[in-house]
Amino acid sequence: MVVIPQASNVMNNTSTNFSDNYEVKEELGKGAFSVVRRCVQKRTGMEFAAKIINTKKLSSRDFQKLEREARICRKLQHPNIGKVTGGELFEDIVAREFYSEADASHCIQQILESIAYCHLNNVVHRDLKPENLLLASKAKGAAVKLADFGLAIEVQGDTEAWFGFAGTPGYLSPEVLKKDPYGKPVDIWACGVILYILLVGYPPFWDEDQHRLYAQIKAGAYDYPSPEWDTVTPEAKNLIDNMLTVNPKKRITAEQALKVPWICNRERVASVIHRQDTVDCLKKFNARRKLKGAILTTMIATRNLSSRNLLNKKEAPPSTIKESSESSQTIDDQDSDKAGKTLSHENTVVRVDTTLKQQRKAAGISSNMGSPFPVQKQEIVRVTQQLLDAISCKDYESYSRLCDPSMTCFEPEALGNLIEGMDFHKFYFDNNSGTRGPKIHTTLLNPNVHLMGDEGACIAYIRLTQFIDKNGDARSRQAQETRVWHKRNGRGWVCVHVHRTGAPSSVTTADLL
């Protein structure tokens, strides 16, 4: 990772312009104050990810954190850290034809090797989660890479201290939640959560209410429900237990975990039975966490009154804004004081209204996820399908009725820009060269709906588009989409934001809207 202050023309301690040494390519991602682009070193042809930061928006504390991240990235040179082009590990798993417990063992081994190396160099990552587990390339069997050291800290050996409240809710350790001194063991706890998910496709700790979620974590209250865990070997469960030990002093270390037979002798110990139920659950797990991420992206990108109204922040008391374990939101140590006030749950006890398994099933995260949507969720699926049908039929009148005039969008055709208004989409309706005949068919797959009060909802789904090309051949495309809906008086549900991933295409209107 090359870190470039946008307001500066220097790189490290030289006076050479960055553009003299690197050729900047396409955008890979963006945040509130930065954009990440692929770049190629002109002299060697090596590829890097360049994080270009608008320093005018940074505080002195932000500068310190930026310098710390850059220093740690320079310090860590390991086969399982950085240098990635293959996408997320969890997305790769669901695309595989075969996935077994032995494969999960191989994945966690590579994660542990990178963590062991970090800990050997007295670096604690603090934000291990699926989004930060990437692949070196798109080739089969590509190495797993650990990414994003934005919250990483440098420690003094095994000495523990309070470094602030930082991490992602479902992966936080008990000692962080209790605001006790902590150190390297926090990464091992997160590894335990990840391994649990790798084996069954859902997290060990889950609750829509963050208070109860944190109470579960602090108590180490998880289990191995039947039937999905019946086919997992005892050795795998034992490793999870050793990682999810509440007392950090008794928690297994990365080096010790790598010596466990389930990892170092997986060919003899780990099961090689294909785990289709795990793959199916992981697909839903991936969709939900991307849905949460899209909601946060919308909040950050728009920063306007409609977003605040959508989430009911003005009307609803703080206790009604809930966050689940599937959130991809990272809590920064800059928010530690705030977190201490709003997220402090030392006196919360675990509620035993139902078993953990029943809670998971009620929330739809067990392997038996076949229950129908509530009526309101069905309504969101219906209006989304109506909108897609309007696109397929090239019916701008119907399309515009379902969209807010100030709708915002992130999509490949916008080249990384946030677009507001309907003109951008109307252009494709007005200039599509195809006929108005039924040559396009769109199918909405795997919808995941998240309700935000009575007047807001977000849906994530796969959009499969079938069309006839100019040669008369049948073709298909698919994209991952997220739409945010808001219920307006007199208009019903209208789409206020859309986020789509996929390659830009000008083949059909349906591919562009």
N, C-alpha and C positions, 0 to 999 in steps of 0.2 A: 504494500500500500504506500503510495506516494502522497504526502499531504501537502497541499499547495494553498497558502493564504492568498485569497483572491486580491487583496489590496496590495500585495507585494510582488515584486518581479524577481525575487531571489529564491534560490533553492538551497537549503542548508546554509553553509557559510561562504558560498561562492557568489559572484556578481553576474553569473550567466543567466539569461532569461530561460525560463522553463521550456518555452517553445523552441529554443535553439537545440535542445537535447531530446525532446519528446514530441511526437506527433499525437495530438489529442483526437480521439475517435468518438464513438457513440456513447450516449448516456446509459449508465447501468442502474442508476437509482438516484434518489434525491431525498433530502431531509429539510427541516425548517430553515437551516442556515447553510446548507452545503449541497453540492451535487457531485456524484461519483461518475467518472467517465473512464472508459478504457483508453489507455495510451500506450504507444510503442516507442521504446528507446531507439532513436535513430542509429546510434552507433552499433548496437548489438542485435536489434530486432526483437528484444525481449518485451513481453507484454506486462503491463502493470495496471492497477486500478488507482486512478488519481482522485483524491478527495479534495475538491476545490471549495474553499470555505470563504464566505463573505465575512471578513474580520470586522467590518463596521458594526455588525450586530452582536459581537461577542463581548462579554464582560471580562474583567481581568481573571476571574475564576475560570471562565471558559478557556482562556488562553493557557492557563496552567494545565487544565485537563487535556487540551490539544497537544501540548508539549509532552505530557506524560504518555499519551497514546502513541505518538510518533517515536518516543524513546523506547517504549516497550516493543513496538513493531521492529525497530532496528535491532533490538537485543535478541529477539527470538527467531532463530533460523532452524526450522525443523521440517521434515518431510510431510508432517500432518498439520502444518500451520501455514495459511496463506496460499497464494498462487493458485487461483481457482477459475475454472471456465465451465464447469459441468452442472451448475445448478444445485438445488438443495438435495441433501441425502434422503429426506422423507419423501420427496416427490419422486426420486429415482426408485425407491422401494416399491411404491404402488404401481410403477410401470413394469416391474419385473414379472416374468412368467413363473418364477419359482422363488419362494422366500421361506426360509426355515429358521429354527432356533439357532442353528450353527451360523447362519448369516448375521443374525442379531449379535452373536458372540464376536464375530469378526468386526462388525461396526463399532461396538463398544470398546473393543481392544484398541482400535485406532484412536478413538476419542481419549481413552485412558493414557495411551502413549504420548499424545500431545499434552495432556494435563500433567503427566509425570515430568515431562520436559519443562513445562512452565514452572512447576513447583520446585524443580531442581534449580531453576534460575530465580527462585523467590518471587515469582509472579503469580498472582491469583486472578483468574479471569472474571469471576463474579456474575457472568451473564450467559452461562451455558444454557442453550435451548435449541429447538429444531432449526430455527431461522439462521442460527450461526454455525450449523453443520453443513458444509458444502462439499462438492466433489471436484477433484482436480481437473477432470475433463468429462466429456460425454461418453467416453469409451467404457465398455463393459468391464467391471471390476476396478474402476478408477478409485484412487485413494480418497479417504474421507479427510477433509480439511477443517480445521477450527478457524473461525473468522470473528471479526469485530472485537477489538480490544479496547473499545471506547470506555468501558467501565473497569478495565483491569487496573490492579494496583501492585505496587512493589512492597514486599514485606521483609522483615528481618527473620529469616529462618522459620522456625515453628512458633515464634512469638505471636500472640494474638492481641488485637487491639480493636477499638471501635473505629471503623473506617467509613461510617455512614450507612444509611439505609439505601441499598442499591440492588438491582436485579429485576427479574420478571416474576409476578405473583406466584404462579404455580410451581416455580423452581426455587423459590427462596427457602433457605434452611431455617430450622427452629431458632438457632442462635441469633440470626439476623432479625427475625421477627420479635424475639425477646429483647433485642438491643443489647445483647451481651457482646463481649469482645469475640472476634472471630478471625479466621485465617484460611489456610489452604483447605480444610475440610468442607467449606461451603461448596467448592467445586465438585467434591465427591458426592455430596447430597444431590446436586443437580444431575450428576451422572446416573444416580439411582432412579430418579424420576424418568430420565430419558430411556434407560434400559427397560423399565416397566412398560413404557409406551411402545418401545421397539418389539416387545414380546406379544402384546395384546391389542395395541392400537388406541388405547385411551389412558389417561393419566391416573396415578394412584390417589391423588388428592383433587377433589372436584366439588365445587358448590357455586351456585350463581351469586350467593352472598359472600363478599370477601371476608367479612368477620368470621363466618363459619369455616371458610376455606383455610384461613390462617390458624384457626383453632385446631383443625384436623392436622395441619402440618406440625404445629408445636407439640401435639400429643403423639405424633407418629401414627395416626389412626388410618391405616390402610389395610386391605385384605386381598385375598386371591380367590375371587368368586368363581364358582362352577357355572358353565362347563368350560369356558375359555382357558382357565388355568389348569385344568385337569391334564392337559397334554404337555405342560411345561415341566421340565425336569426339576427335581428338588435342588440340584446344584445351582440352577439359575435363580431360583427363589432365594436360596441362601445368600447368594452374592448381593441380590437386591436388599435383603435384610441387613447385611453388613454395611451397605452404602447408606441406607435409610435409618441408621441408628441415631436416635435423638441426641445422645451425648456425643459431641464432636471428638472428645478425647478417646472414645471407644470406637469411633468410626474407622473403617478400613482406609488405608491410603491408596493412592494410585499405583505405587510400586507393588504393594501387597496384592491388590486386585489383579494385576497382570500375571501373578504367579498362581492364581486360582486355576485348578484343572479345567473348569468349564471354559476358560479362555485359552490357556496355554496348551491344553490337550483336547481341544474342542472336537476333533475327529473321533475321539473315543467317548466323550462325555455328552456333548450337546446333541439334541435330537435333529434329525435331518428331514422330518416330515414337513411337507408344504403346509403353511399356515394361511389358508385363504381367508379365514375370518379376520385374522390380524390385518391383512391387506385391505379388506373391505372397511374395517374400522379406521384404519389409517387414512383412507380416502376421505372419510367424513371428518376426521380429526384435522386433516390438512385444510379442508374447505372452511371449517369453523374458525381456525386461527387466522386464515387469510381474510375472512369476513371481519373479524375483530380488527385486524390491521387496516383494512379498508376504511372502517369507521373512524379510526384514529387519523388516518391520512386525510379524510374529508374534513375532520375537525381542524387539523393543522392548516390545511391548504386554504379553506374558505375563510375561517376566522371572522365570520359575520353573524349577524343577528339570527338569520334563519337556522344556522347550525346550532346555536344555543337553544333556540326554540325547539328544534328537532329533538334534542336530547333532554328537553324539559328541565334544564338546569335552573332556570329562574323560578319556576313554580315548585319544583320538587325539592324536598329537604335532602341534605347530603346523604343521609342514610339510605335513600332509595336509588342512588346511582350505584349499581352493582357491577362487580368485575369478577369474572370467573377465572379458573386456572388455565383456560385456553387462551387468555389474552397474550398478545405479543408485545404489549406495552412494557417498556423498560422503565423502572423507577430509578431515577438518577440520585446519586448521593448529594447533589445540589439541593434536592428536595427533602433532605433528611430531617430538617427541622419541621417542615410542613408535614412530612410523613409521620413524624413522631406524634403530631397532634391529631391528624385525621386517620391514621392507620395503626394506631397503637391499640393492641387487643390483648394485653397481658392478662387481663382479668376475665377474658372470655373462656367459657368452658365448652367442651364438645357436646352438642345436642345429640341425643340418642333417640330421636323421634322415629327413625327408620334405620335399617342397616345401610352400610355404604353401597352395597350392591343395589338395593332398592332405590337409593338416591341416584345412582348412575343410570338405572333404567328409566326413572322418572325424567331425568335430564336428557335421555336419548344418547348415552355414550357407551352403553354396553354392546356386546356383539349382536344382541337381538334388537336391532334398531328398525323395527318395522311398523311402529305405531303411527297412525295417521296424524297429520298436522291439526292443531286446533283451527277453528273456523277462521279466525283472523289471519293465521298463517296461510291457510288455503286461499284466502282472498288476495294476498300478496303474490302468491304463485300465479293466480289467475290473471291479475292485471299485468304481470310481467310477461306472461305468454301472449296477452292481447297486444302489448307493445311490440313484441318480436314479430307477431303476425302482421302488424301494420307495416313494419320494415320490409318483411318478405313480399307484401303486396304493393309496396312502394306507395302507400297511402299516407301522404304527409298530413292530411287533415286529421285522421285518426291518431297518428303519431303525436302531433302537436297537442291534442287534447289531453294526452296522458303525460305530458312533460311540462314542468314549470318553465315559463319564459326565460328565467335566469338560470336554468339548469347548468351545472358545471360538469366537466368531464376530463378524465385522464385516459388517453388511448394512444395507440402507436402512431396514428395519422397526425396527431397533434405534436409529435416529435418532442415529447417531454414537457409540453406546456399545459397549464391549466386553462381550459377553454370555458368561457361563460357565454350563455345565450344559445339561441337556436340556429343562427345563421350558418354556423359551421356544418351542421348536419343537413340543413335545408339545401345546401349546395349540391350534395350527393343525390338528394331526391330530384332536384331540378335538372341535373346534368347526367343522370344515369342513361346509358345508351341502350339498355335492354328494353324489351316490350313490357307491357303491364300484365302479361300472361303469367300463369302459375308455374314459373320456372324455378322458383326458390322455395325451399321448405326448411323451416327452422324448428329444432327440437330442444327443449329445455331439460337438461339432465342434472341429477343429484342436487336439487335445490336445498339450501340451508337458510332458514329464515330466522332473523333475530329481531324480536319486537322491542321497541324503545318507547314504552308508554302506550297510550291509546292512539296517538297521532303520528308515530314514527316507526319505521321498519327498515331493515336492511336485508337484502337477499343476495347470496353468492351461489353461483351455478356454473355449469358448463354449457356453452351454447354451441350446438352442433348444426351447421348449415350445409344443406345439400343444394347444389345448383347445376345447371347445364351450361357448360362453357361454350365459347363461340364456335367450337368444332362439333358441338352436339353431344359431347361426352359428359357423363355424370361424374361430378366431383363432390368432395366434402371438405369442410374446414371446421376446426373447432377453436374456441377461445374461452378463457375463464373471465367471467364478468361478475361485477358486484354493482348493484343498484340500491340507492337510498331513496325510500319513498316517504312522502309526508302527506297527511290527510288534511285537505284544505276545505273550508266551509263552502258548500255549493259546488265543488268540483270533484269531491271524492279524493282518491289516491292519485298523486302526481309524482313523477320521478324528479328528484332535485339534484341527483348526482349519479354518474356512471363511471366505473373504473374497469377498463378492459385490458387484458394482456394478450399478446399475440403479434405476429408479424404484420406490418402494414400491407394492405392489399387494395387494388383498385379493380378487382374482377367484377364485383357486384355491389349493389347498394347494401345488401345484407351483411357483407363483410366489413362495411365501413361505418355502420351506425351502432 
